[in-house]
Amino acid sequence: MDVIISERQAARQSHLCWSYDDLAALAGQAERYLLAGLAAGERVWYITPHPADPVAERLHRLPDFAAAVRRGAAAVVPLFSTYSHGHVVDPPTQVAAYAAATDEALAAGHTGLRVVAEATELVRTPAQLESFTRYEHLVDRYMRIRPFSAMCAYDRPGLGDRAVAELACMHPDGNVEDVLFRLHAAAPGDGHAALTGELDLSNHELFRAALDRADLRPVDGELVLSATGLRFLDHRALAHLAEYAGRRDATAVLRTSRSAAARLVDLLDLPGIRVEVTR
């Protein structure tokens, strides 16, 4: 399905996972996202692995974008000017690079940094995918506290549905509608991570992998998950969460508006989870 990026998604500081079937389908989405950034005073980058990219050509034909390039507010960045083919990103190093670029944008008078990154070539192999999903969660935490936003674009036919799902579930937003849950960074003060959507039989193994990749670190013996946006969870998801917290010698604190979660934890006798029912 060709989902169109909404004005809300384009305008706000956000972290989107955007899957596409061909570059022509991506072009309009990237254009809207980057032009919204320019309108907000941000520096914008379009990162591409393709030497002759129709998206980049279309962007350069836009008067606003061409003028922004001339004044240093926009750039088309070749992916392989930084990375070699088959490169496996180091998550902290990757986040540090974007943090430095964000600081440079602010020092130059921009309100932040916004990026569209065609990242397919960085997740082709299992090792690349494993590392990059970890990076996606780490950079999502950074985005919660600094003015950096990104649309991470992935070629669905080239990667396959499973790989795209593994990436999409680590983002708070996007167009991958067949991913039922998302595990992403929480707002400052709201816990270690946020859970939204539905956790059921179809995705409990994906949830287990997402938890491992998020690599949440307990504070004072607790791992706090903000789950007010979680509409449903079953016993398998709770068991994975209890096991995960146990391996970290912690108690998982699930903050949710659904009292049924507390009853389910009691029925399953999961001492490693405490449910806090919020209003």
C-alpha positions as CSV (number, residue, x, y, z in Angstrom):
1,M,0.0,0.0,0.0
2,D,1.3,3.5,-0.9
3,V,0.9,5.4,2.3
4,I,1.4,9.1,2.0
5,I,3.4,10.9,4.7
6,S,1.1,13.1,6.7
7,E,1.6,16.8,7.4
8,R,2.0,15.9,11.1
9,Q,4.7,13.3,10.4
10,A,6.5,15.7,8.0
11,A,6.4,18.7,10.2
12,R,7.3,17.4,13.7
13,Q,10.6,16.2,15.1
14,S,10.2,12.5,14.4
15,H,11.9,9.2,13.7
16,L,10.1,7.4,10.8
17,C,10.6,4.0,9.2
18,W,9.6,4.3,5.6
19,S,9.5,1.2,3.4
20,Y,9.2,1.7,-0.4
21,D,8.8,-0.5,-3.4
22,D,10.8,1.8,-5.8
23,L,12.6,5.1,-5.7
24,A,9.9,6.9,-7.5
25,A,7.5,6.1,-4.7
26,L,10.0,7.4,-2.2
27,A,10.6,10.7,-4.0
28,G,7.4,12.5,-2.9
29,Q,7.7,11.4,0.7
30,A,11.4,12.5,0.9
31,E,10.5,15.8,-0.7
32,R,7.7,16.6,1.8
33,Y,9.8,15.6,4.8
34,L,12.8,17.6,3.9
35,L,10.9,20.7,2.8
36,A,9.1,20.7,6.1
37,G,12.5,20.7,7.8
38,L,13.6,23.7,5.7
39,A,10.4,25.5,6.6
40,A,11.2,24.9,10.3
41,G,14.7,26.3,9.9
42,E,16.5,23.0,10.0
43,R,19.5,21.9,8.0
44,V,18.5,18.9,5.9
45,W,20.4,16.0,4.3
46,Y,19.3,13.4,1.8
47,I,21.6,10.4,2.1
48,T,21.7,8.1,-0.9
49,P,23.7,5.1,-2.1
50,H,22.8,5.7,-5.7
51,P,25.1,7.8,-7.9
52,A,22.2,8.7,-10.3
53,D,19.2,8.9,-7.9
54,P,15.9,10.1,-9.3
55,V,15.0,11.3,-5.8
56,A,18.1,13.5,-5.6
57,E,17.5,14.8,-9.1
58,R,13.9,15.7,-8.2
59,L,15.1,17.5,-5.1
60,H,17.6,19.5,-7.0
61,R,14.9,20.8,-9.4
62,L,13.0,22.3,-6.5
63,P,13.8,26.0,-6.2
64,D,13.6,26.0,-2.4
65,F,16.0,23.0,-2.2
66,A,18.4,24.3,-4.7
67,A,18.6,27.7,-2.9
68,A,19.1,25.8,0.4
69,V,22.0,23.9,-1.1
70,R,23.7,27.1,-2.1
71,R,23.4,28.6,1.4
72,G,24.5,25.4,3.1
73,A,21.1,24.5,4.6
74,A,20.7,21.4,2.4
75,A,22.9,18.7,0.9
76,V,22.7,15.4,-1.0
77,V,25.2,13.1,0.7
78,P,26.5,10.0,-1.0
79,L,26.3,7.1,1.4
80,F,29.5,5.4,0.2
81,S,31.5,8.6,0.7
82,T,31.4,7.6,4.4
83,Y,30.8,3.8,4.4
84,S,32.3,0.9,2.4
85,H,30.1,-1.8,0.9
86,G,29.2,-4.4,3.6
87,H,30.0,-1.9,6.4
88,V,28.6,-2.9,9.8
89,V,27.8,0.2,11.8
90,D,28.9,0.6,15.4
91,P,25.8,2.0,17.1
92,P,27.5,4.5,19.6
93,T,29.8,5.7,16.9
94,Q,26.9,6.3,14.5
95,V,24.9,8.2,17.1
96,A,28.0,10.3,17.9
97,A,28.4,11.2,14.3
98,Y,24.9,12.5,14.0
99,A,25.2,14.3,17.4
100,A,28.3,16.1,16.0
101,A,26.4,17.0,12.8
102,T,23.4,18.3,14.8
103,D,25.7,20.5,16.9
104,E,27.3,21.8,13.7
105,A,23.9,22.7,12.3
106,L,22.9,24.5,15.5
107,A,26.2,26.4,15.5
108,A,25.5,27.5,11.9
109,G,22.2,29.0,13.0
110,H,19.8,26.2,12.1
111,T,17.2,24.9,14.4
112,G,18.3,21.3,14.1
113,L,19.2,18.6,11.6
114,R,16.8,16.5,9.6
115,V,17.8,13.5,7.4
116,V,16.3,11.2,4.9
117,A,18.6,8.2,4.7
118,E,18.2,5.4,2.2
119,A,19.7,2.8,4.6
120,T,19.0,-0.4,2.7
121,E,22.7,-1.0,1.9
122,L,23.6,-0.9,5.6
123,V,21.2,-3.8,6.5
124,R,21.8,-6.3,3.8
125,T,23.5,-9.0,5.9
126,P,22.4,-10.5,9.2
127,A,25.3,-8.9,11.0
128,Q,24.5,-5.5,9.5
129,L,20.8,-5.9,10.4
130,E,21.5,-6.9,14.0
131,S,23.8,-3.9,14.6
132,F,21.6,-1.4,12.8
133,T,18.5,-2.3,14.7
134,R,20.4,-1.6,17.9
135,Y,21.5,1.7,16.4
136,E,17.9,2.6,15.6
137,H,16.9,2.4,19.2
138,L,20.0,4.2,20.5
139,V,19.5,7.1,18.1
140,D,15.8,7.2,18.9
141,R,16.9,8.0,22.5
142,Y,19.1,10.8,21.2
143,M,16.2,12.3,19.2
144,R,14.2,12.6,22.4
145,I,16.6,15.1,23.8
146,R,18.1,16.9,20.8
147,P,16.8,18.5,17.6
148,F,17.6,15.7,15.3
149,S,15.0,13.8,13.2
150,A,15.2,11.2,10.5
151,M,13.2,9.2,7.9
152,C,15.0,5.9,7.5
153,A,14.0,4.5,4.1
154,Y,14.2,0.8,3.3
155,D,13.7,-1.1,0.1
156,R,11.0,-3.7,1.0
157,P,11.4,-5.9,-2.1
158,G,15.2,-5.9,-1.7
159,L,15.2,-6.7,2.0
160,G,12.0,-8.7,2.5
161,D,9.1,-8.3,5.0
162,R,10.8,-9.8,7.9
163,A,13.9,-7.6,7.9
164,V,11.7,-4.5,7.4
165,A,9.6,-5.5,10.4
166,E,12.7,-5.9,12.5
167,L,13.6,-2.3,11.7
168,A,10.1,-0.8,11.8
169,C,9.3,-2.0,15.3
170,M,12.3,0.0,16.6
171,H,10.7,3.3,15.3
172,P,7.9,5.3,16.9
173,D,6.2,6.0,13.6
174,G,6.3,5.2,9.9
175,N,4.3,3.5,7.1
176,V,4.9,-0.2,7.8
177,E,1.3,-1.1,8.8
178,D,1.8,-4.8,9.2
179,V,4.0,-4.2,12.3
180,L,1.6,-4.3,15.2
181,F,3.8,-3.1,18.0
182,R,6.7,-0.6,18.4
183,L,9.3,-0.5,21.1
184,H,10.9,3.0,21.1
185,A,12.5,5.6,23.3
186,A,10.3,7.1,26.0
187,A,9.9,10.8,26.6
188,P,12.4,12.1,29.2
189,G,11.2,11.1,32.7
190,D,8.7,8.5,31.4
191,G,10.9,5.4,31.7
192,H,13.4,3.4,29.9
193,A,11.3,2.8,26.8
194,A,7.8,3.0,25.4
195,L,5.6,0.2,24.0
196,T,2.7,0.9,21.7
197,G,0.3,-1.2,19.6
198,E,-0.4,-4.9,20.2
199,L,1.7,-7.9,21.4
200,D,0.2,-11.2,20.4
201,L,1.0,-14.7,19.1
202,S,2.0,-13.3,15.7
203,N,4.8,-11.1,17.0
204,H,6.1,-12.4,20.3
205,E,9.4,-13.6,18.8
206,L,9.9,-10.2,17.2
207,F,9.2,-8.6,20.5
208,R,11.9,-10.8,22.2
209,A,14.4,-9.7,19.5
210,A,13.4,-6.0,19.9
211,L,13.9,-6.1,23.7
212,D,17.4,-7.6,23.3
213,R,18.4,-5.0,20.7
214,A,17.1,-2.1,22.8
215,D,19.5,-3.2,25.5
216,L,17.7,-1.5,28.3
217,R,19.7,-0.8,31.4
218,P,18.0,-1.0,34.9
219,V,18.2,1.9,37.3
220,D,17.8,1.1,41.0
221,G,16.8,-2.5,40.1
222,E,13.9,-1.4,37.8
223,L,13.2,-1.3,34.1
224,V,10.3,1.0,33.5
225,L,8.2,0.7,30.3
226,S,5.7,3.3,29.4
227,A,2.9,1.2,27.9
228,T,-0.1,3.6,27.9
229,G,-0.2,3.2,24.1
230,L,-0.3,-0.6,24.3
231,R,-3.7,-1.8,23.3
232,F,-3.2,-5.6,23.9
233,L,-0.6,-8.0,25.2
234,D,-0.7,-11.7,25.8
235,H,1.0,-14.0,28.2
236,R,3.9,-14.7,25.9
237,A,4.9,-11.1,25.8
238,L,4.8,-10.9,29.6
239,A,6.9,-14.0,29.9
240,H,9.5,-12.5,27.6
241,L,9.5,-9.3,29.6
242,A,9.9,-11.1,32.9
243,E,12.8,-13.2,31.5
244,Y,14.5,-10.1,30.1
245,A,14.3,-8.3,33.4
246,G,15.4,-11.4,35.3
247,R,18.6,-11.6,33.2
248,R,19.3,-8.1,34.3
249,D,18.5,-8.7,38.0
250,A,15.7,-6.2,37.7
251,T,12.0,-5.8,38.0
252,A,10.1,-4.8,34.9
253,V,7.7,-2.0,35.7
254,L,4.8,-1.8,33.2
255,R,2.9,1.4,33.3
256,T,-0.4,1.0,31.5
257,S,-4.0,2.2,31.6
258,R,-5.3,-1.4,31.3
259,S,-5.9,-3.1,34.6
260,A,-6.2,-6.5,32.8
261,A,-2.4,-6.5,32.6
262,A,-2.2,-6.6,36.4
263,R,-4.6,-9.5,36.6
264,L,-2.7,-11.4,34.0
265,V,0.6,-11.0,35.8
266,D,-1.0,-12.3,39.0
267,L,-2.5,-15.3,37.2
268,L,0.8,-16.1,35.6
269,D,2.7,-15.6,38.9
270,L,5.4,-13.4,37.4
271,P,7.2,-11.8,40.3
272,G,9.6,-10.1,37.9
273,I,6.9,-7.7,36.7
274,R,5.1,-5.0,38.5
275,V,2.1,-3.4,36.8
276,E,1.3,0.2,37.6
277,V,-2.2,1.2,36.3
278,T,-2.3,4.8,35.3
279,R,-5.2,7.0,34.6
